[in-house]
Amino acid sequence: MVLLKDQLQHNLLHVSAALFFVGCAGWCWLIWNHFASPVLVEPAAAAYTVAAKTDSEVGKSDSFGMSSYERIDHPPAPIADTYLGSGEAPASIVAREWKLFVHPKVADRGNAPVKHAAKVVPNLKPAVHLASLEGAPQSVPAFHVPTEAVPSHVRPPIGEQTALVDFETAPFPYHGMMGDSGRPFLNAGEEGHRGHVSFRGHVFWESETFSDDRVLLHIPPGFDPTLPAVMVVFFHGHGANLARDVRDRQQVPAQITAAGVNAVLVAPQFAVDAADSSAGKFWEPNGFKRFLDEAAVKLARMYGDPRRAAAFAKMPIVIVAYSGGFGPTLSVLDRGGVGSRVRGVVLLDALYAGIDKFADWIADNRTAFFVSSYTPHTARHNVDLEQLLGERSVHFSSELRNSHLQGMVSFLPTGDISHRDFVNRAWVESPIADILARMDNSKFETAGAAPSRPSNALASNRN
């Protein structure tokens, strides 16, 4: 009996020791897992932050497809100066370039520049890896948007939202033809290192200039997609970078917010830091419509309620084009596939070419509004457009109404204002904000707030 009791005590001791060991091991594992995990993921997060802020790379992003650039404190020299080296007027140079895109019978200089370019820069390597061009699709499938929004009873509690977002339907990369010219857009280099030859014979490599598929999206505080709203689509000019120029220097998102109306911003990246007005996928029939359908989905997700995509997809559009942004504007008005959804066009010193096409659009869309504000560089082309409109019995003026812009055509000369600063200062400080504040209050007013003229605070904050 004593032996049995001793045996039970001995076994109980072993069991207790085993349980104690297992318990200690479990607690140690939990403590290690809690404190070690952040250390394991920290290097990866740091690497992503660096990559996303490198301007020469197309930074990929999180599950929402968003990425951002680091703000550059020292903007480059004015791009507009590059036009003046030959002594030729900027408007004449850009107009000649545009003819290469829209007139197939213009003398084809494609082969000579390609051979010359290949000899001049044979050792250049792409800045980023390029996918093979073999079998590349010539168009992007339609981006489907829900036909009806599912009612939402809880509005997402979000404030101001601004982000650079990757788009499948962005203007670039693009592997199709140059508008109606019948010539391929990528007409220089070799497989894996392609580029586009400009009208001056300069090669812009796809990897450096035409590979950024991001779009700048902005939703101001208090925006409500359940109320009447407007979508501002901004086409930047030559030598531009969305973060450095459109967001920070020209303060386009800040102007949308300052207008005090129920509006959102969509600004695609075209050629990066280059004197080029190529439209990319916007040359394709309905290419702009596919882009706007994707923008509706991305904006709804950014707003915090994907069910609102249908509301964004139905918003009327105001196109604001600065300088070289005239090229994509002509393409989307001609073949964008959105029809009367475009309620207004604003040209900020951007009437370089396509005067007859703008005249046709204005005459065919009498309920939309058209505003062209300009410096002496493009004054002659604006006078030519006025003459064409007169021949079509279209009334125009040299001033803006305080409200109800629909059906208005206005030409606003500004005198000797810097072309580089024209998005910030044209006929007024913050001209984009001024246009939005003048729009029909009953359609685009933010809930509970009357539109007011933007203050000059934006001018003092820009770089």
ChimeraX attribute file (.defattr): number of C-alpha atoms within 10 A of each C-alpha:
attribute: neighborCount
match mode: 1-to-1
recipient: residues
	/A:1	6
	/A:2	6
	/A:3	8
	/A:4	9
	/A:5	9
	/A:6	11
	/A:7	12
	/A:8	11
	/A:9	12
	/A:10	11
	/A:11	11
	/A:12	12
	/A:13	12
	/A:14	12
	/A:15	12
	/A:16	11
	/A:17	12
	/A:18	12
	/A:19	12
	/A:20	11
	/A:21	11
	/A:22	12
	/A:23	12
	/A:24	11
	/A:25	12
	/A:26	11
	/A:27	11
	/A:28	12
	/A:29	11
	/A:30	11
	/A:31	11
	/A:32	11
	/A:33	11
	/A:34	10
	/A:35	10
	/A:36	11
	/A:37	10
	/A:38	10
	/A:39	9
	/A:40	10
	/A:41	10
	/A:42	10
	/A:43	11
	/A:44	10
	/A:45	11
	/A:46	10
	/A:47	10
	/A:48	15
	/A:49	17
	/A:50	12
	/A:51	19
	/A:52	19
	/A:53	16
	/A:54	13
	/A:55	19
	/A:56	16
	/A:57	16
	/A:58	21
	/A:59	24
	/A:60	17
	/A:61	17
	/A:62	9
	/A:63	6
	/A:64	11
	/A:65	15
	/A:66	22
	/A:67	22
	/A:68	22
	/A:69	20
	/A:70	13
	/A:71	15
	/A:72	14
	/A:73	10
	/A:74	8
	/A:75	11
	/A:76	11
	/A:77	9
	/A:78	11
	/A:79	16
	/A:80	16
	/A:81	11
	/A:82	11
	/A:83	15
	/A:84	11
	/A:85	8
	/A:86	9
	/A:87	7
	/A:88	10
	/A:89	13
	/A:90	17
	/A:91	19
	/A:92	15
	/A:93	17
	/A:94	21
	/A:95	15
	/A:96	13
	/A:97	16
	/A:98	20
	/A:99	16
	/A:100	21
	/A:101	23
	/A:102	16
	/A:103	13
	/A:104	15
	/A:105	10
	/A:106	11
	/A:107	8
	/A:108	11
	/A:109	12
	/A:110	17
	/A:111	12
	/A:112	10
	/A:113	20
	/A:114	22
	/A:115	13
	/A:116	14
	/A:117	19
	/A:118	15
	/A:119	11
	/A:120	11
	/A:121	11
	/A:122	10
	/A:123	8
	/A:124	11
	/A:125	12
	/A:126	15
	/A:127	15
	/A:128	14
	/A:129	11
	/A:130	14
	/A:131	10
	/A:132	10
	/A:133	12
	/A:134	8
	/A:135	6
	/A:136	11
	/A:137	11
	/A:138	12
	/A:139	15
	/A:140	15
	/A:141	11
	/A:142	14
	/A:143	16
	/A:144	11
	/A:145	21
	/A:146	16
	/A:147	11
	/A:148	11
	/A:149	16
	/A:150	13
	/A:151	9
	/A:152	11
	/A:153	6
	/A:154	7
	/A:155	11
	/A:156	11
	/A:157	8
	/A:158	14
	/A:159	12
	/A:160	13
	/A:161	15
	/A:162	18
	/A:163	19
	/A:164	25
	/A:165	24
	/A:166	22
	/A:167	19
	/A:168	15
	/A:169	28
	/A:170	28
	/A:171	28
	/A:172	24
	/A:173	19
	/A:174	25
	/A:175	19
	/A:176	19
	/A:177	19
	/A:178	22
	/A:179	23
	/A:180	13
	/A:181	17
	/A:182	14
	/A:183	16
	/A:184	15
	/A:185	20
	/A:186	23
	/A:187	20
	/A:188	25
	/A:189	22
	/A:190	12
	/A:191	11
	/A:192	16
	/A:193	21
	/A:194	20
	/A:195	24
	/A:196	25
	/A:197	21
	/A:198	19
	/A:199	19
	/A:200	9
	/A:201	15
	/A:202	16
	/A:203	24
	/A:204	22
	/A:205	21
	/A:206	27
	/A:207	22
	/A:208	20
	/A:209	21
	/A:210	24
	/A:211	23
	/A:212	26
	/A:213	22
	/A:214	28
	/A:215	25
	/A:216	25
	/A:217	23
	/A:218	26
	/A:219	25
	/A:220	24
	/A:221	14
	/A:222	18
	/A:223	22
	/A:224	17
	/A:225	20
	/A:226	13
	/A:227	14
	/A:228	20
	/A:229	24
	/A:230	24
	/A:231	24
	/A:232	24
	/A:233	22
	/A:234	23
	/A:235	25
	/A:236	28
	/A:237	31
	/A:238	19
	/A:239	19
	/A:240	18
	/A:241	21
	/A:242	24
	/A:243	22
	/A:244	21
	/A:245	21
	/A:246	21
	/A:247	23
	/A:248	19
	/A:249	21
	/A:250	25
	/A:251	22
	/A:252	26
	/A:253	25
	/A:254	19
	/A:255	25
	/A:256	26
	/A:257	22
	/A:258	24
	/A:259	27
	/A:260	25
	/A:261	29
	/A:262	28
	/A:263	26
	/A:264	24
	/A:265	25
	/A:266	21
	/A:267	23
	/A:268	26
	/A:269	25
	/A:270	33
	/A:271	28
	/A:272	22
	/A:273	19
	/A:274	18
	/A:275	20
	/A:276	23
	/A:277	24
	/A:278	26
	/A:279	27
	/A:280	24
	/A:281	29
	/A:282	28
	/A:283	26
	/A:284	23
	/A:285	17
	/A:286	20
	/A:287	25
	/A:288	25
	/A:289	21
	/A:290	24
	/A:291	22
	/A:292	26
	/A:293	21
	/A:294	22
	/A:295	25
	/A:296	26
	/A:297	24
	/A:298	22
	/A:299	24
	/A:300	19
	/A:301	15
	/A:302	20
	/A:303	23
	/A:304	14
	/A:305	18
	/A:306	17
	/A:307	17
	/A:308	24
	/A:309	26
	/A:310	20
	/A:311	21
	/A:312	25
	/A:313	21
	/A:314	17
	/A:315	21
	/A:316	20
	/A:317	21
	/A:318	23
	/A:319	22
	/A:320	25
	/A:321	25
	/A:322	24
	/A:323	26
	/A:324	24
	/A:325	26
	/A:326	27
	/A:327	26
	/A:328	24
	/A:329	27
	/A:330	20
	/A:331	23
	/A:332	23
	/A:333	20
	/A:334	18
	/A:335	17
	/A:336	23
	/A:337	16
	/A:338	18
	/A:339	13
	/A:340	13
	/A:341	13
	/A:342	20
	/A:343	22
	/A:344	24
	/A:345	23
	/A:346	22
	/A:347	21
	/A:348	29
	/A:349	30
	/A:350	27
	/A:351	29
	/A:352	25
	/A:353	24
	/A:354	18
	/A:355	17
	/A:356	13
	/A:357	15
	/A:358	22
	/A:359	20
	/A:360	14
	/A:361	15
	/A:362	22
	/A:363	17
	/A:364	10
	/A:365	16
	/A:366	16
	/A:367	15
	/A:368	21
	/A:369	20
	/A:370	25
	/A:371	23
	/A:372	20
	/A:373	25
	/A:374	28
	/A:375	21
	/A:376	15
	/A:377	18
	/A:378	21
	/A:379	21
	/A:380	15
	/A:381	20
	/A:382	24
	/A:383	12
	/A:384	14
	/A:385	20
	/A:386	21
	/A:387	14
	/A:388	18
	/A:389	20
	/A:390	13
	/A:391	10
	/A:392	13
	/A:393	10
	/A:394	17
	/A:395	14
	/A:396	16
	/A:397	13
	/A:398	12
	/A:399	14
	/A:400	16
	/A:401	13
	/A:402	13
	/A:403	13
	/A:404	15
	/A:405	22
	/A:406	16
	/A:407	17
	/A:408	21
	/A:409	24
	/A:410	20
	/A:411	21
	/A:412	20
	/A:413	20
	/A:414	18
	/A:415	14
	/A:416	11
	/A:417	15
	/A:418	14
	/A:419	23
	/A:420	17
	/A:421	12
	/A:422	23
	/A:423	26
	/A:424	23
	/A:425	20
	/A:426	24
	/A:427	18
	/A:428	15
	/A:429	19
	/A:430	28
	/A:431	22
	/A:432	27
	/A:433	25
	/A:434	22
	/A:435	22
	/A:436	29
	/A:437	24
	/A:438	20
	/A:439	20
	/A:440	15
	/A:441	17
	/A:442	10
	/A:443	15
	/A:444	22
	/A:445	24
	/A:446	22
	/A:447	14
	/A:448	7
	/A:449	11
	/A:450	12
	/A:451	21
	/A:452	15
	/A:453	16
	/A:454	23
	/A:455	14
	/A:456	13
	/A:457	11
	/A:458	17
	/A:459	15
	/A:460	7
	/A:461	10
	/A:462	13
	/A:463	14
